[in-house]
Amino acid sequence: MNAGFDQIFNLYNPMVYKVADILDTYVYRVGIQDMEYSFSTAVGLFKNVVGLIMVVITNFITSKLSNNEYGLW
């Protein structure tokens, strides 16, 4: 879910918002520049919850396919 915030942010300007905007830069732009802290917090939290769900589902599938030999827990 992390797409390299630093690399994109270094080349980020209003001319490339349409093609270069990712969730991390969107949260930064809305939260810091537009001062909508609650909205940017909700978007960031949503991104992290989706990432957690993806890890749990992937771990479940890996554990079932490998008879609990490979998995995180």
CHARMM-style PDB file with segment names, atoms N, HN, CA, C and O in Angstrom:
ATOM      1  N   MET     1       0.816  -1.188   0.000  1.00  0.00      PROA
ATOM      2  CA  MET     1       0.000   0.000   0.000  1.00  0.00      PROA
ATOM      3  C   MET     1       0.867   1.262   0.000  1.00  0.00      PROA
ATOM      4  O   MET     1       0.378   2.347  -0.313  1.00  0.00      PROA
ATOM      5  N   ASN     2       2.122   1.128   0.342  1.00  0.00      PROA
ATOM      6  HN  ASN     2       2.519   0.246   0.597  1.00  0.00      PROA
ATOM      7  CA  ASN     2       2.990   2.298   0.288  1.00  0.00      PROA
ATOM      8  C   ASN     2       3.628   2.368  -1.088  1.00  0.00      PROA
ATOM      9  O   ASN     2       4.232   1.399  -1.550  1.00  0.00      PROA
ATOM     10  N   ALA     3       3.497   3.492  -1.727  1.00  0.00      PROA
ATOM     11  HN  ALA     3       3.007   4.279  -1.352  1.00  0.00      PROA
ATOM     12  CA  ALA     3       3.975   3.633  -3.104  1.00  0.00      PROA
ATOM     13  C   ALA     3       5.219   4.504  -3.194  1.00  0.00      PROA
ATOM     14  O   ALA     3       5.552   4.960  -4.288  1.00  0.00      PROA
ATOM     15  N   GLY     4       5.915   4.753  -2.104  1.00  0.00      PROA
ATOM     16  HN  GLY     4       5.644   4.383  -1.215  1.00  0.00      PROA
ATOM     17  CA  GLY     4       7.099   5.587  -2.153  1.00  0.00      PROA
ATOM     18  C   GLY     4       6.769   7.059  -2.070  1.00  0.00      PROA
ATOM     19  O   GLY     4       6.946   7.793  -3.041  1.00  0.00      PROA
ATOM     20  N   PHE     5       6.295   7.495  -0.926  1.00  0.00      PROA
ATOM     21  HN  PHE     5       6.151   6.898  -0.137  1.00  0.00      PROA
ATOM     22  CA  PHE     5       5.880   8.884  -0.728  1.00  0.00      PROA
ATOM     23  C   PHE     5       7.007   9.859  -1.071  1.00  0.00      PROA
ATOM     24  O   PHE     5       6.764  10.876  -1.720  1.00  0.00      PROA
ATOM     25  N   ASP     6       8.234   9.562  -0.643  1.00  0.00      PROA
ATOM     26  HN  ASP     6       8.431   8.735  -0.116  1.00  0.00      PROA
ATOM     27  CA  ASP     6       9.344  10.501  -0.840  1.00  0.00      PROA
ATOM     28  C   ASP     6       9.625  10.769  -2.309  1.00  0.00      PROA
ATOM     29  O   ASP     6       9.805  11.918  -2.712  1.00  0.00      PROA
ATOM     30  N   GLN     7       9.663   9.710  -3.107  1.00  0.00      PROA
ATOM     31  HN  GLN     7       9.517   8.776  -2.779  1.00  0.00      PROA
ATOM     32  CA  GLN     7       9.973   9.896  -4.523  1.00  0.00      PROA
ATOM     33  C   GLN     7       8.891  10.719  -5.222  1.00  0.00      PROA
ATOM     34  O   GLN     7       9.192  11.600  -6.028  1.00  0.00      PROA
ATOM     35  N   ILE     8       7.650  10.429  -4.910  1.00  0.00      PROA
ATOM     36  HN  ILE     8       7.405   9.713  -4.255  1.00  0.00      PROA
ATOM     37  CA  ILE     8       6.552  11.153  -5.559  1.00  0.00      PROA
ATOM     38  C   ILE     8       6.468  12.585  -5.044  1.00  0.00      PROA
ATOM     39  O   ILE     8       6.241  13.512  -5.820  1.00  0.00      PROA
ATOM     40  N   PHE     9       6.651  12.770  -3.733  1.00  0.00      PROA
ATOM     41  HN  PHE     9       6.835  12.017  -3.102  1.00  0.00      PROA
ATOM     42  CA  PHE     9       6.535  14.104  -3.142  1.00  0.00      PROA
ATOM     43  C   PHE     9       7.620  15.044  -3.661  1.00  0.00      PROA
ATOM     44  O   PHE     9       7.372  16.238  -3.824  1.00  0.00      PROA
ATOM     45  N   ASN    10       8.813  14.525  -3.920  1.00  0.00      PROA
ATOM     46  HN  ASN    10       9.015  13.554  -3.787  1.00  0.00      PROA
ATOM     47  CA  ASN    10       9.900  15.379  -4.423  1.00  0.00      PROA
ATOM     48  C   ASN    10       9.604  15.958  -5.795  1.00  0.00      PROA
ATOM     49  O   ASN    10      10.102  17.034  -6.126  1.00  0.00      PROA
ATOM     50  N   LEU    11       8.809  15.273  -6.598  1.00  0.00      PROA
ATOM     51  HN  LEU    11       8.404  14.398  -6.330  1.00  0.00      PROA
ATOM     52  CA  LEU    11       8.468  15.761  -7.940  1.00  0.00      PROA
ATOM     53  C   LEU    11       7.033  16.264  -8.027  1.00  0.00      PROA
ATOM     54  O   LEU    11       6.499  16.439  -9.123  1.00  0.00      PROA
ATOM     55  N   TYR    12       6.419  16.492  -6.895  1.00  0.00      PROA
ATOM     56  HN  TYR    12       6.853  16.349  -6.006  1.00  0.00      PROA
ATOM     57  CA  TYR    12       4.997  16.817  -6.792  1.00  0.00      PROA
ATOM     58  C   TYR    12       4.765  18.307  -6.949  1.00  0.00      PROA
ATOM     59  O   TYR    12       5.389  19.107  -6.253  1.00  0.00      PROA
ATOM     60  N   ASN    13       3.870  18.694  -7.860  1.00  0.00      PROA
ATOM     61  HN  ASN    13       3.363  18.044  -8.426  1.00  0.00      PROA
ATOM     62  CA  ASN    13       3.470  20.089  -7.999  1.00  0.00      PROA
ATOM     63  C   ASN    13       2.058  20.110  -8.581  1.00  0.00      PROA
ATOM     64  O   ASN    13       1.583  19.077  -9.050  1.00  0.00      PROA
ATOM     65  N   PRO    14       1.380  21.247  -8.564  1.00  0.00      PROA
ATOM     66  CA  PRO    14      -0.013  21.297  -9.030  1.00  0.00      PROA
ATOM     67  C   PRO    14      -0.229  20.849 -10.468  1.00  0.00      PROA
ATOM     68  O   PRO    14      -1.343  20.461 -10.820  1.00  0.00      PROA
ATOM     69  N   MET    15       0.785  20.889 -11.297  1.00  0.00      PROA
ATOM     70  HN  MET    15       1.690  21.204 -11.010  1.00  0.00      PROA
ATOM     71  CA  MET    15       0.621  20.474 -12.690  1.00  0.00      PROA
ATOM     72  C   MET    15       0.480  18.960 -12.835  1.00  0.00      PROA
ATOM     73  O   MET    15      -0.080  18.483 -13.823  1.00  0.00      PROA
ATOM     74  N   VAL    16       0.981  18.203 -11.861  1.00  0.00      PROA
ATOM     75  HN  VAL    16       1.436  18.590 -11.059  1.00  0.00      PROA
ATOM     76  CA  VAL    16       0.947  16.737 -11.972  1.00  0.00      PROA
ATOM     77  C   VAL    16       0.008  16.090 -10.952  1.00  0.00      PROA
ATOM     78  O   VAL    16       0.040  14.870 -10.792  1.00  0.00      PROA
ATOM     79  N   TYR    17      -0.816  16.860 -10.267  1.00  0.00      PROA
ATOM     80  HN  TYR    17      -0.842  17.851 -10.397  1.00  0.00      PROA
ATOM     81  CA  TYR    17      -1.736  16.292  -9.275  1.00  0.00      PROA
ATOM     82  C   TYR    17      -2.617  15.199  -9.883  1.00  0.00      PROA
ATOM     83  O   TYR    17      -2.871  14.174  -9.250  1.00  0.00      PROA
ATOM     84  N   LYS    18      -3.076  15.425 -11.103  1.00  0.00      PROA
ATOM     85  HN  LYS    18      -2.870  16.257 -11.617  1.00  0.00      PROA
ATOM     86  CA  LYS    18      -4.006  14.499 -11.735  1.00  0.00      PROA
ATOM     87  C   LYS    18      -3.403  13.119 -11.958  1.00  0.00      PROA
ATOM     88  O   LYS    18      -4.093  12.113 -11.797  1.00  0.00      PROA
ATOM     89  N   VAL    19      -2.137  13.057 -12.324  1.00  0.00      PROA
ATOM     90  HN  VAL    19      -1.576  13.874 -12.455  1.00  0.00      PROA
ATOM     91  CA  VAL    19      -1.514  11.779 -12.661  1.00  0.00      PROA
ATOM     92  C   VAL    19      -0.604  11.243 -11.564  1.00  0.00      PROA
ATOM     93  O   VAL    19      -0.300  10.050 -11.568  1.00  0.00      PROA
ATOM     94  N   ALA    20      -0.164  12.062 -10.635  1.00  0.00      PROA
ATOM     95  HN  ALA    20      -0.411  13.031 -10.631  1.00  0.00      PROA
ATOM     96  CA  ALA    20       0.809  11.623  -9.641  1.00  0.00      PROA
ATOM     97  C   ALA    20       0.225  11.505  -8.233  1.00  0.00      PROA
ATOM     98  O   ALA    20       0.948  11.164  -7.297  1.00  0.00      PROA
ATOM     99  N   ASP    21      -1.048  11.775  -8.072  1.00  0.00      PROA
ATOM    100  HN  ASP    21      -1.636  12.052  -8.832  1.00  0.00      PROA
ATOM    101  CA  ASP    21      -1.635  11.751  -6.731  1.00  0.00      PROA
ATOM    102  C   ASP    21      -1.860  10.320  -6.261  1.00  0.00      PROA
ATOM    103  O   ASP    21      -2.536   9.540  -6.932  1.00  0.00      PROA
ATOM    104  N   ILE    22      -1.292   9.977  -5.104  1.00  0.00      PROA
ATOM    105  HN  ILE    22      -0.743  10.611  -4.559  1.00  0.00      PROA
ATOM    106  CA  ILE    22      -1.536   8.702  -4.448  1.00  0.00      PROA
ATOM    107  C   ILE    22      -2.155   9.006  -3.097  1.00  0.00      PROA
ATOM    108  O   ILE    22      -2.243  10.170  -2.706  1.00  0.00      PROA
ATOM    109  N   LEU    23      -2.584   7.981  -2.380  1.00  0.00      PROA
ATOM    110  HN  LEU    23      -2.512   7.036  -2.697  1.00  0.00      PROA
ATOM    111  CA  LEU    23      -3.261   8.226  -1.101  1.00  0.00      PROA
ATOM    112  C   LEU    23      -2.391   9.017  -0.132  1.00  0.00      PROA
ATOM    113  O   LEU    23      -2.889   9.919   0.541  1.00  0.00      PROA
ATOM    114  N   ASP    24      -1.109   8.700  -0.049  1.00  0.00      PROA
ATOM    115  HN  ASP    24      -0.704   7.967  -0.596  1.00  0.00      PROA
ATOM    116  CA  ASP    24      -0.236   9.404   0.895  1.00  0.00      PROA
ATOM    117  C   ASP    24      -0.099  10.886   0.566  1.00  0.00      PROA
ATOM    118  O   ASP    24      -0.177  11.727   1.462  1.00  0.00      PROA
ATOM    119  N   THR    25       0.103  11.214  -0.701  1.00  0.00      PROA
ATOM    120  HN  THR    25       0.166  10.531  -1.429  1.00  0.00      PROA
ATOM    121  CA  THR    25       0.228  12.622  -1.067  1.00  0.00      PROA
ATOM    122  C   THR    25      -1.122  13.342  -0.979  1.00  0.00      PROA
ATOM    123  O   THR    25      -1.174  14.534  -0.676  1.00  0.00      PROA
ATOM    124  N   TYR    26      -2.209  12.616  -1.242  1.00  0.00      PROA
ATOM    125  HN  TYR    26      -2.167  11.648  -1.488  1.00  0.00      PROA
ATOM    126  CA  TYR    26      -3.545  13.205  -1.102  1.00  0.00      PROA
ATOM    127  C   TYR    26      -3.819  13.551   0.362  1.00  0.00      PROA
ATOM    128  O   TYR    26      -4.317  14.635   0.667  1.00  0.00      PROA
ATOM    129  N   VAL    27      -3.492  12.628   1.262  1.00  0.00      PROA
ATOM    130  HN  VAL    27      -3.087  11.748   1.014  1.00  0.00      PROA
ATOM    131  CA  VAL    27      -3.680  12.887   2.699  1.00  0.00      PROA
ATOM    132  C   VAL    27      -2.828  14.071   3.127  1.00  0.00      PROA
ATOM    133  O   VAL    27      -3.290  14.924   3.885  1.00  0.00      PROA
ATOM    134  N   TYR    28      -1.596  14.132   2.653  1.00  0.00      PROA
ATOM    135  HN  TYR    28      -1.221  13.438   2.038  1.00  0.00      PROA
ATOM    136  CA  TYR    28      -0.726  15.261   2.988  1.00  0.00      PROA
ATOM    137  C   TYR    28      -1.316  16.571   2.485  1.00  0.00      PROA
ATOM    138  O   TYR    28      -1.399  17.551   3.225  1.00  0.00      PROA
ATOM    139  N   ARG    29      -1.729  16.579   1.211  1.00  0.00      PROA
ATOM    140  HN  ARG    29      -1.662  15.783   0.609  1.00  0.00      PROA
ATOM    141  CA  ARG    29      -2.242  17.818   0.602  1.00  0.00      PROA
ATOM    142  C   ARG    29      -3.510  18.295   1.287  1.00  0.00      PROA
ATOM    143  O   ARG    29      -3.647  19.482   1.585  1.00  0.00      PROA
ATOM    144  N   VAL    30      -4.438  17.383   1.538  1.00  0.00      PROA
ATOM    145  HN  VAL    30      -4.328  16.419   1.295  1.00  0.00      PROA
ATOM    146  CA  VAL    30      -5.701  17.780   2.168  1.00  0.00      PROA
ATOM    147  C   VAL    30      -5.485  18.136   3.637  1.00  0.00      PROA
ATOM    148  O   VAL    30      -6.050  19.111   4.131  1.00  0.00      PROA
ATOM    149  N   GLY    31      -4.679  17.354   4.324  1.00  0.00      PROA
ATOM    150  HN  GLY    31      -4.221  16.562   3.922  1.00  0.00      PROA
ATOM    151  CA  GLY    31      -4.491  17.582   5.757  1.00  0.00      PROA
ATOM    152  C   GLY    31      -3.651  18.784   6.095  1.00  0.00      PROA
ATOM    153  O   GLY    31      -4.047  19.607   6.921  1.00  0.00      PROA
ATOM    154  N   ILE    32      -2.494  18.900   5.469  1.00  0.00      PROA
ATOM    155  HN  ILE    32      -2.173  18.232   4.798  1.00  0.00      PROA
ATOM    156  CA  ILE    32      -1.572  19.984   5.815  1.00  0.00      PROA
ATOM    157  C   ILE    32      -1.891  21.266   5.060  1.00  0.00      PROA
ATOM    158  O   ILE    32      -1.996  22.335   5.662  1.00  0.00      PROA
ATOM    159  N   GLN    33      -2.045  21.163   3.756  1.00  0.00      PROA
ATOM    160  HN  GLN    33      -1.960  20.295   3.268  1.00  0.00      PROA
ATOM    161  CA  GLN    33      -2.227  22.377   2.964  1.00  0.00      PROA
ATOM    162  C   GLN    33      -3.634  22.942   3.068  1.00  0.00      PROA
ATOM    163  O   GLN    33      -3.801  24.158   3.156  1.00  0.00      PROA
ATOM    164  N   ASP    34      -4.652  22.083   3.059  1.00  0.00      PROA
ATOM    165  HN  ASP    34      -4.517  21.095   2.987  1.00  0.00      PROA
ATOM    166  CA  ASP    34      -6.036  22.559   3.130  1.00  0.00      PROA
ATOM    167  C   ASP    34      -6.575  22.607   4.551  1.00  0.00      PROA
ATOM    168  O   ASP    34      -7.697  23.064   4.771  1.00  0.00      PROA
ATOM    169  N   MET    35      -5.798  22.144   5.512  1.00  0.00      PROA
ATOM    170  HN  MET    35      -4.887  21.772   5.333  1.00  0.00      PROA
ATOM    171  CA  MET    35      -6.133  22.142   6.945  1.00  0.00      PROA
ATOM    172  C   MET    35      -7.439  21.415   7.264  1.00  0.00      PROA
ATOM    173  O   MET    35      -8.214  21.871   8.105  1.00  0.00      PROA
ATOM    174  N   GLU    36      -7.681  20.301   6.605  1.00  0.00      PROA
ATOM    175  HN  GLU    36      -7.051  19.931   5.922  1.00  0.00      PROA
ATOM    176  CA  GLU    36      -8.823  19.443   6.910  1.00  0.00      PROA
ATOM    177  C   GLU    36      -8.294  18.201   7.617  1.00  0.00      PROA
ATOM    178  O   GLU    36      -8.205  17.123   7.027  1.00  0.00      PROA
ATOM    179  N   TYR    37      -7.945  18.370   8.885  1.00  0.00      PROA
ATOM    180  HN  TYR    37      -8.017  19.245   9.364  1.00  0.00      PROA
ATOM    181  CA  TYR    37      -7.255  17.334   9.637  1.00  0.00      PROA
ATOM    182  C   TYR    37      -8.118  16.090   9.865  1.00  0.00      PROA
ATOM    183  O   TYR    37      -7.621  14.967   9.773  1.00  0.00      PROA
ATOM    184  N   SER    38      -9.391  16.282  10.157  1.00  0.00      PROA
ATOM    185  HN  SER    38      -9.794  17.194  10.232  1.00  0.00      PROA
ATOM    186  CA  SER    38     -10.233  15.123  10.446  1.00  0.00      PROA
ATOM    187  C   SER    38     -10.445  14.268   9.198  1.00  0.00      PROA
ATOM    188  O   SER    38     -10.439  13.040   9.289  1.00  0.00      PROA
ATOM    189  N   PHE    39     -10.630  14.888   8.045  1.00  0.00      PROA
ATOM    190  HN  PHE    39     -10.634  15.885   7.971  1.00  0.00      PROA
ATOM    191  CA  PHE    39     -10.816  14.136   6.809  1.00  0.00      PROA
ATOM    192  C   PHE    39      -9.547  13.383   6.423  1.00  0.00      PROA
ATOM    193  O   PHE    39      -9.607  12.217   6.034  1.00  0.00      PROA
ATOM    194  N   SER    40      -8.406  14.046   6.531  1.00  0.00      PROA
ATOM    195  HN  SER    40      -8.357  14.994   6.847  1.00  0.00      PROA
ATOM    196  CA  SER    40      -7.159  13.380   6.162  1.00  0.00      PROA
ATOM    197  C   SER    40      -6.831  12.258   7.135  1.00  0.00      PROA
ATOM    198  O   SER    40      -6.256  11.246   6.733  1.00  0.00      PROA
ATOM    199  N   THR    41      -7.185  12.415   8.408  1.00  0.00      PROA
ATOM    200  HN  THR    41      -7.652  13.237   8.734  1.00  0.00      PROA
ATOM    201  CA  THR    41      -6.997  11.341   9.377  1.00  0.00      PROA
ATOM    202  C   THR    41      -7.874  10.150   9.039  1.00  0.00      PROA
ATOM    203  O   THR    41      -7.431   9.007   9.148  1.00  0.00      PROA
ATOM    204  N   ALA    42      -9.104  10.396   8.635  1.00  0.00      PROA
ATOM    205  HN  ALA    42      -9.464  11.325   8.547  1.00  0.00      PROA
ATOM    206  CA  ALA    42     -10.011   9.308   8.264  1.00  0.00      PROA
ATOM    207  C   ALA    42      -9.513   8.575   7.027  1.00  0.00      PROA
ATOM    208  O   ALA    42      -9.590   7.347   6.974  1.00  0.00      PROA
ATOM    209  N   VAL    43      -9.008   9.290   6.037  1.00  0.00      PROA
ATOM    210  HN  VAL    43      -8.945  10.287   6.080  1.00  0.00      PROA
ATOM    211  CA  VAL    43      -8.489   8.650   4.833  1.00  0.00      PROA
ATOM    212  C   VAL    43      -7.245   7.824   5.160  1.00  0.00      PROA
ATOM    213  O   VAL    43      -7.104   6.701   4.674  1.00  0.00      PROA
ATOM    214  N   GLY    44      -6.357   8.362   5.965  1.00  0.00      PROA
ATOM    215  HN  GLY    44      -6.471   9.274   6.359  1.00  0.00      PROA
ATOM    216  CA  GLY    44      -5.160   7.623   6.368  1.00  0.00      PROA
ATOM    217  C   GLY    44      -5.500   6.388   7.184  1.00  0.00      PROA
ATOM    218  O   GLY    44      -4.892   5.334   6.995  1.00  0.00      PROA
ATOM    219  N   LEU    45      -6.457   6.504   8.081  1.00  0.00      PROA
ATOM    220  HN  LEU    45      -6.950   7.360   8.235  1.00  0.00      PROA
ATOM    221  CA  LEU    45      -6.884   5.357   8.880  1.00  0.00      PROA
ATOM    222  C   LEU    45      -7.526   4.296   8.000  1.00  0.00      PROA
ATOM    223  O   LEU    45      -7.283   3.105   8.192  1.00  0.00      PROA
ATOM    224  N   PHE    46      -8.340   4.711   7.041  1.00  0.00      PROA
ATOM    225  HN  PHE    46      -8.537   5.679   6.885  1.00  0.00      PROA
ATOM    226  CA  PHE    46      -8.959   3.772   6.112  1.00  0.00      PROA
ATOM    227  C   PHE    46      -7.899   3.003   5.325  1.00  0.00      PROA
ATOM    228  O   PHE    46      -8.022   1.792   5.138  1.00  0.00      PROA
ATOM    229  N   LYS    47      -6.871   3.694   4.868  1.00  0.00      PROA
ATOM    230  HN  LYS    47      -6.772   4.677   5.019  1.00  0.00      PROA
ATOM    231  CA  LYS    47      -5.790   3.046   4.125  1.00  0.00      PROA
ATOM    232  C   LYS    47      -5.109   1.995   4.993  1.00  0.00      PROA
ATOM    233  O   LYS    47      -4.808   0.900   4.519  1.00  0.00      PROA
ATOM    234  N   ASN    48      -4.866   2.318   6.249  1.00  0.00      PROA
ATOM    235  HN  ASN    48      -5.110   3.208   6.634  1.00  0.00      PROA
ATOM    236  CA  ASN    48      -4.211   1.370   7.149  1.00  0.00      PROA
ATOM    237  C   ASN    48      -5.104   0.182   7.483  1.00  0.00      PROA
ATOM    238  O   ASN    48      -4.612  -0.940   7.605  1.00  0.00      PROA
ATOM    239  N   VAL    49      -6.391   0.403   7.630  1.00  0.00      PROA
ATOM    240  HN  VAL    49      -6.791   1.314   7.530  1.00  0.00      PROA
ATOM    241  CA  VAL    49      -7.322  -0.705   7.903  1.00  0.00      PROA
ATOM    242  C   VAL    49      -7.396  -1.644   6.701  1.00  0.00      PROA
ATOM    243  O   VAL    49      -7.410  -2.863   6.868  1.00  0.00      PROA
ATOM    244  N   VAL    50      -7.442  -1.087   5.499  1.00  0.00      PROA
ATOM    245  HN  VAL    50      -7.430  -0.096   5.364  1.00  0.00      PROA
ATOM    246  CA  VAL    50      -7.455  -1.922   4.293  1.00  0.00      PROA
ATOM    247  C   VAL    50      -6.168  -2.740   4.209  1.00  0.00      PROA
ATOM    248  O   VAL    50      -6.211  -3.919   3.856  1.00  0.00      PROA
ATOM    249  N   GLY    51      -5.042  -2.143   4.523  1.00  0.00      PROA
ATOM    250  HN  GLY    51      -5.006  -1.186   4.810  1.00  0.00      PROA
ATOM    251  CA  GLY    51      -3.771  -2.865   4.526  1.00  0.00      PROA
ATOM    252  C   GLY    51      -3.753  -3.993   5.542  1.00  0.00      PROA
ATOM    253  O   GLY    51      -3.256  -5.081   5.250  1.00  0.00      PROA
ATOM    254  N   LEU    52      -4.289  -3.748   6.731  1.00  0.00      PROA
ATOM    255  HN  LEU    52      -4.692  -2.865   6.968  1.00  0.00      PROA
ATOM    256  CA  LEU    52      -4.360  -4.790   7.757  1.00  0.00      PROA
ATOM    257  C   LEU    52      -5.252  -5.937   7.314  1.00  0.00      PROA
ATOM    258  O   LEU    52      -4.905  -7.103   7.505  1.00  0.00      PROA
ATOM    259  N   ILE    53      -6.393  -5.618   6.726  1.00  0.00      PROA
ATOM    260  HN  ILE    53      -6.675  -4.671   6.571  1.00  0.00      PROA
ATOM    261  CA  ILE    53      -7.305  -6.661   6.236  1.00  0.00      PROA
ATOM    262  C   ILE    53      -6.622  -7.489   5.154  1.00  0.00      PROA
ATOM    263  O   ILE    53      -6.775  -8.710   5.128  1.00  0.00      PROA
ATOM    264  N   MET    54      -5.882  -6.854   4.271  1.00  0.00      PROA
ATOM    265  HN  MET    54      -5.758  -5.862   4.292  1.00  0.00      PROA
ATOM    266  CA  MET    54      -5.176  -7.592   3.220  1.00  0.00      PROA
ATOM    267  C   MET    54      -4.120  -8.526   3.803  1.00  0.00      PROA
ATOM    268  O   MET    54      -3.957  -9.645   3.316  1.00  0.00      PROA
ATOM    269  N   VAL    55      -3.404  -8.091   4.830  1.00  0.00      PROA
ATOM    270  HN  VAL    55      -3.536  -7.182   5.225  1.00  0.00      PROA
ATOM    271  CA  VAL    55      -2.399  -8.944   5.469  1.00  0.00      PROA
ATOM    272  C   VAL    55      -3.055 -10.136   6.146  1.00  0.00      PROA
ATOM    273  O   VAL    55      -2.570 -11.260   6.015  1.00  0.00      PROA
ATOM    274  N   VAL    56      -4.148  -9.915   6.867  1.00  0.00      PROA
ATOM    275  HN  VAL    56      -4.542  -9.002   6.973  1.00  0.00      PROA
ATOM    276  CA  VAL    56      -4.833 -11.001   7.561  1.00  0.00      PROA
ATOM    277  C   VAL    56      -5.401 -12.017   6.567  1.00  0.00      PROA
ATOM    278  O   VAL    56      -5.272 -13.222   6.780  1.00  0.00      PROA
ATOM    279  N   ILE    57      -6.019 -11.552   5.497  1.00  0.00      PROA
ATOM    280  HN  ILE    57      -6.124 -10.572   5.324  1.00  0.00      PROA
ATOM    281  CA  ILE    57      -6.577 -12.459   4.495  1.00  0.00      PROA
ATOM    282  C   ILE    57      -5.462 -13.256   3.808  1.00  0.00      PROA
ATOM    283  O   ILE    57      -5.592 -14.464   3.610  1.00  0.00      PROA
ATOM    284  N   THR    58      -4.377 -12.585   3.451  1.00  0.00      PROA
ATOM    285  HN  THR    58      -4.272 -11.604   3.612  1.00  0.00      PROA
ATOM    286  CA  THR    58      -3.264 -13.271   2.804  1.00  0.00      PROA
ATOM    287  C   THR    58      -2.644 -14.301   3.737  1.00  0.00      PROA
ATOM    288  O   THR    58      -2.294 -15.396   3.297  1.00  0.00      PROA
ATOM    289  N   ASN    59      -2.502 -13.971   5.014  1.00  0.00      PROA
ATOM    290  HN  ASN    59      -2.787 -13.082   5.372  1.00  0.00      PROA
ATOM    291  CA  ASN    59      -1.975 -14.922   5.984  1.00  0.00      PROA
ATOM    292  C   ASN    59      -2.903 -16.123   6.132  1.00  0.00      PROA
ATOM    293  O   ASN    59      -2.429 -17.255   6.229  1.00  0.00      PROA
ATOM    294  N   PHE    60      -4.201 -15.901   6.150  1.00  0.00      PROA
ATOM    295  HN  PHE    60      -4.586 -14.981   6.071  1.00  0.00      PROA
ATOM    296  CA  PHE    60      -5.167 -16.997   6.267  1.00  0.00      PROA
ATOM    297  C   PHE    60      -5.078 -17.932   5.066  1.00  0.00      PROA
ATOM    298  O   PHE    60      -5.054 -19.153   5.221  1.00  0.00      PROA
ATOM    299  N   ILE    61      -5.029 -17.353   3.874  1.00  0.00      PROA
ATOM    300  HN  ILE    61      -5.048 -16.361   3.749  1.00  0.00      PROA
ATOM    301  CA  ILE    61      -4.950 -18.165   2.653  1.00  0.00      PROA
ATOM    302  C   ILE    61      -3.637 -18.946   2.618  1.00  0.00      PROA
ATOM    303  O   ILE    61      -3.634 -20.131   2.285  1.00  0.00      PROA
ATOM    304  N   THR    62      -2.526 -18.297   2.957  1.00  0.00      PROA
ATOM    305  HN  THR    62      -2.529 -17.334   3.227  1.00  0.00      PROA
ATOM    306  CA  THR    62      -1.228 -18.974   2.961  1.00  0.00      PROA
ATOM    307  C   THR    62      -1.199 -20.104   3.975  1.00  0.00      PROA
ATOM    308  O   THR    62      -0.668 -21.178   3.690  1.00  0.00      PROA
ATOM    309  N   SER    63      -1.758 -19.880   5.143  1.00  0.00      PROA
ATOM    310  HN  SER    63      -2.189 -19.008   5.374  1.00  0.00      PROA
ATOM    311  CA  SER    63      -1.792 -20.928   6.161  1.00  0.00      PROA
ATOM    312  C   SER    63      -2.630 -22.117   5.718  1.00  0.00      PROA
ATOM    313  O   SER    63      -2.250 -23.262   5.963  1.00  0.00      PROA
ATOM    314  N   LYS    64      -3.758 -21.868   5.073  1.00  0.00      PROA
ATOM    315  HN  LYS    64      -4.066 -20.938   4.875  1.00  0.00      PROA
ATOM    316  CA  LYS    64      -4.622 -22.966   4.614  1.00  0.00      PROA
ATOM    317  C   LYS    64      -3.978 -23.755   3.471  1.00  0.00      PROA
ATOM    318  O   LYS    64      -4.075 -24.982   3.433  1.00  0.00      PROA
ATOM    319  N   LEU    65      -3.328 -23.062   2.551  1.00  0.00      PROA
ATOM    320  HN  LEU    65      -3.249 -22.066   2.582  1.00  0.00      PROA
ATOM    321  CA  LEU    65      -2.713 -23.742   1.415  1.00  0.00      PROA
ATOM    322  C   LEU    65      -1.467 -24.529   1.792  1.00  0.00      PROA
ATOM    323  O   LEU    65      -1.131 -25.498   1.111  1.00  0.00      PROA
ATOM    324  N   SER    66      -0.772 -24.139   2.859  1.00  0.00      PROA
ATOM    325  HN  SER    66      -1.045 -23.352   3.412  1.00  0.00      PROA
ATOM    326  CA  SER    66       0.459 -24.803   3.254  1.00  0.00      PROA
ATOM    327  C   SER    66       0.297 -25.644   4.522  1.00  0.00      PROA
ATOM    328  O   SER    66       1.293 -26.042   5.126  1.00  0.00      PROA
ATOM    329  N   ASN    67      -0.937 -25.917   4.928  1.00  0.00      PROA
ATOM    330  HN  ASN    67      -1.745 -25.594   4.437  1.00  0.00      PROA
ATOM    331  CA  ASN    67      -1.211 -26.714   6.148  1.00  0.00      PROA
ATOM    332  C   ASN    67      -0.533 -26.146   7.383  1.00  0.00      PROA
ATOM    333  O   ASN    67       0.081 -26.880   8.157  1.00  0.00      PROA
ATOM    334  N   ASN    68      -0.647 -24.829   7.566  1.00  0.00      PROA
ATOM    335  HN  ASN    68      -1.145 -24.233   6.937  1.00  0.00      PROA
ATOM    336  CA  ASN    68      -0.112 -24.088   8.717  1.00  0.00      PROA
ATOM    337  C   ASN    68       1.415 -24.135   8.814  1.00  0.00      PROA
ATOM    338  O   ASN    68       1.976 -23.863   9.876  1.00  0.00      PROA
ATOM    339  N   GLU    69       2.095 -24.481   7.704  1.00  0.00      PROA
ATOM    340  HN  GLU    69       1.640 -24.702   6.842  1.00  0.00      PROA
ATOM    341  CA  GLU    69       3.555 -24.515   7.724  1.00  0.00      PROA
ATOM    342  C   GLU    69       4.143 -23.121   7.532  1.00  0.00      PROA
ATOM    343  O   GLU    69       5.142 -22.764   8.157  1.00  0.00      PROA
ATOM    344  N   TYR    70       3.511 -22.340   6.663  1.00  0.00      PROA
ATOM    345  HN  TYR    70       2.700 -22.630   6.156  1.00  0.00      PROA
ATOM    346  CA  TYR    70       3.969 -20.975   6.389  1.00  0.00      PROA
ATOM    347  C   TYR    70       2.857 -20.008   6.779  1.00  0.00      PROA
ATOM    348  O   TYR    70       1.689 -20.219   6.453  1.00  0.00      PROA
ATOM    349  N   GLY    71       3.223 -18.987   7.453  1.00  0.00      PROA
ATOM    350  HN  GLY    71       4.171 -18.815   7.718  1.00  0.00      PROA
ATOM    351  CA  GLY    71       2.275 -17.970   7.877  1.00  0.00      PROA
ATOM    352  C   GLY    71       2.925 -17.071   8.908  1.00  0.00      PROA
ATOM    353  O   GLY    71       4.005 -17.368   9.420  1.00  0.00      PROA
ATOM    354  N   LEU    72       2.274 -16.000   9.197  1.00  0.00      PROA
ATOM    355  HN  LEU    72       1.397 -15.759   8.781  1.00  0.00      PROA
ATOM    356  CA  LEU    72       2.836 -15.061  10.170  1.00  0.00      PROA
ATOM    357  C   LEU    72       2.585 -15.480  11.611  1.00  0.00      PROA
ATOM    358  O   LEU    72       3.450 -15.304  12.469  1.00  0.00      PROA
ATOM    359  N   TRP    73       1.423 -16.025  11.876  1.00  0.00      PROA
ATOM    360  HN  TRP    73       0.721 -16.168  11.178  1.00  0.00      PROA
ATOM    361  CA  TRP    73       1.106 -16.453  13.237  1.00  0.00      PROA
ATOM    362  C   TRP    73       0.218 -17.662  13.190  1.00  0.00      PROA
ATOM    363  OT1 TRP    73      -0.168 -18.185  14.235  1.00  0.00      PROA
TER     364      TRP     73
END
